[in-house]
Amino acid sequence: MNTREGEGQMPPPQGSSLDLDQSLRELPLPTPPPIGGELAAELDRMAPAEPRRPWIDFARVFAVSLVYGAALLAYFTLRRDLHGLPRSWVIGYGLAWLVGFSALSWAALVPPRGGVMPRWRAAGIGAVLASVVFVIAGLVFHESGPGSVHLGLAHVARGYRCLELGVASALVPVVLGALFLRGALPVGARWAAAGLGAAGGSLGGLVLHLHCPIADGWHVGLIHGGVVGISAILAAALAPRAMER
């Protein structure tokens, strides 16, 4: 059966997509409401944020903290028995304190390659390890010489002045580090602060190592080594507030 061409097909729609697009373009755009005065003032106060320079921040903390520690030693004087102690022990134990300070500061301030946030997990773990290791090291590796003081375990509480000096030595690295980390840690700020505190406590241990003539293992371990843990706890409790932008 023959049918005529086009029979049964729908007629083409009136108009075209080009006409529809043109009509949409001719529609008037809605006018946005005006912003409030408070928002306008806040926008006016905004300024470009300076990018962090972690390695420079670390170098500043390291240099200023060492100068601060040297100033404390100049004020409180070197230990009077220093000349009679084994030189290898003085240098080796002092380097251990310095490495602890450097490594913990670096972990708390410098992010991994390609990262943005500092190594707050490493800083927190390092703070715990350093707190334990320096206490044990002081109990085991202590030396004495002519002019050293021996108090014994019964008088270990008399070392509170060393605790005060050690924690005071930690103030500068903790405060500087917390200021450099402002706004950089949406999570993990408390752990990073603990790392900074342990770093500062290591600097305090170095100051005490070169100042305090008490040679008892109980004192060197519990007091000098204990400065690391106490500084870490105090920094973790107080420094995160300074890190908030």
N, C-alpha and C positions, 0 to 999 in steps of 0.2 A: 504494500500500500504506500503510495507516494504521499509525502508530507511536504509542506512548504518550508523553506529555510527560515529558521528563527521562530517557528511556531512552538509555543509552549515555554519560551524563555521569558525571564523577568525583564521588564524594561529597565534601562540604565537609570541609576539614581540621578536626581536633579542636583546640579552643582558638582563640586569636586573637592578633594582634600586641600587643594590650593586656596579655594575660596574660604574654607574653614580656618586655615592657618592665618589668612589675612584678616578674618573677622576677629580672631583671638588677639592679634597684634594691635588691633584698633581699640580693644577694651581698655579703659583707664586703669592704671595701677593703683592699688590701695595705698593710702598714705600711712606710714608707720606712726604710732603714737610717740609723743616726745618723751625723752628719757628724764628721769627724776633728777633733782638737784644733787642729791647725795651721790648717785651714780656718776653724774657729770664731774663732780669734784674729785671722785676717786679716779676716774679716767685721766683727769688732768695731772694727778699726782704720780701716775705710773711712769716709770722710766725703764729703759732697757736693762735687763739683768746682766751683770758681768759674769762671764763663764768661770767656773772653778778651774784653778790651776793646781791640781793635787800635789805634783812634785815640788812646786814652789812653796805651797803651804807646808809640806813636810820639811823642806829645807829651813823654812822660817822657824817652825816649832823646834827643830833640832838645834839650830844655832842659838836662838834666844834662850832656850832651856839650858844649854851648856854654859852660856855666859852667866845665867842666873845661878846655876849650881856653883860655878867658880866664885861668884861673888859671896855666896853663903860660906864657902870654904875659907875665903879670905877673911871674912868677919869672925867665924868661929874657930879658925886656925886648924892646921893639920894635926893629926894625932901625934902625941909625943913619943910613941914607941915605933914610929914608922921606920926609922933607920935600923932597928933591930929585927924586923920581920923578914921572912924569906922573900927576896925580890920577885921570884917566879910566882909566889902566891899573891903578892900585892898586885902585880900586873895581870895575872890570869883571872883572879876574882874580880878585879876592876873591869876587865874587858867583858866578863860575863854580865855584869850590871849594865854596861854600855850597850851590849848587843841586845839585851832584853828591852832596854829603853828604845833603841832604834827600830827593832823588829815590830814591837807592839804599836809604836807610833805610825810606822809605815802601813801596817795592816788596818789601822783605824782611819787613816786619812787617804790612802791611795787606792783607787779602784783597780780591778784587774784589767788587762789589755782588752780594749773594746768595750769595757763596761762603764757604767756611770756611777753606781753606788759603791762606796768603799767596802772592803771585806769585813763587814760587821760580824759575820759568823766566826771568821778566823780571829778577829780581835777578841771576841768573847771567849772562845776556847783558849786562846793564848793567855788571856788574863787568869783563867782558872789554873792552867798549867804553871804559869810563872809564879802564882801565889803558893803553889805546893812545892815546886822545885826549889825556889830560893829559901824556903823554910828548911827543907831537908838538907840542902847544900850547906846552910849555915850550921846546922847541927853536926854535920859530918866533917866538913872541910873548914876548920878554923885553926888559926895559928896564933902564937904568942911570942913575945920576945922581951928583952929587958925594958922595963917601963910599962908593960901591959898590965891591965887591971883584971883581977879575977874576983867575981862576986858570988858565983854559985847559983844554983837553982832557987834557993830560998830568997834571993834578993833580985830575981829577974824582974819583979814589978818596978824596981827602981829605974828601969829603962824607959819610963814614960817620956822623959825629955828627948830621948832618941826618936820615939814615936812622933812626938810633936815636930821635931826637925825634919824627919823623913816625910811626913805628910805635908809640911810647909813647902818642902822642895818640890812636891808634886803639883802645887797650885798652878804654876805658870804653864807647863805643858798641857794640863787639863783645860784651863781656861782658853788658851790660844787654840787648841785643837777643837774645842766645842764651838768657838766663834767661826772657825774656818769650815765647819760642817753644818752651819746653819742652812736649813732648807734642803739638805742633800740626802736625808735619810727618812723617807716616809715610813719605813719599818726598820727595826733593828737598832734604833737610836740608843737604847739602854745598853745593849751589848757593845756597841762601838764606844760608848762612854766608859764602860768597864775596861775596855782595852786601853783607852787613854789614861784612865786612872792607874792601871797596872804599869803602863809606861812611865808615868810620873813617879810611881812608887819605886820603879827600878832606878830612876834618876836619884830619888831620895836614898836608896840603898847605896848607890855609888858615893854620894856625899857622906853618908855615915861610915862607909868603908874607909874613907880617907880621913875622917875626923875622930871617930870614937875609938878610944884605946881599950875598951872592954873586950877581952878576948875569949870569954866563956862561950862554948857552943850554944848553950841555952839562950844567951843574949843575942848572939849573931844570928841564930836561926829564928827564934820566936819574935824578936824585936826588929832587927834589921830586915829579915825576910818577911816578917808580918806586915811591914809597911806596904808591901806590894798589894796584899789582899785587902787591907783596910782602905788604901787609896782607891782600889778598884770598886769596892762597895760604896764608898762615899760618892765617887764620880757617877756610878750607875744610878744612884738615888737623886743626885742634884743636877748633873750636867745636861740631861735631856731637855730640860726647860730652856737652857741657853741655846740649844740646837734648833728650837722652833723659830720659824721665820716670822 
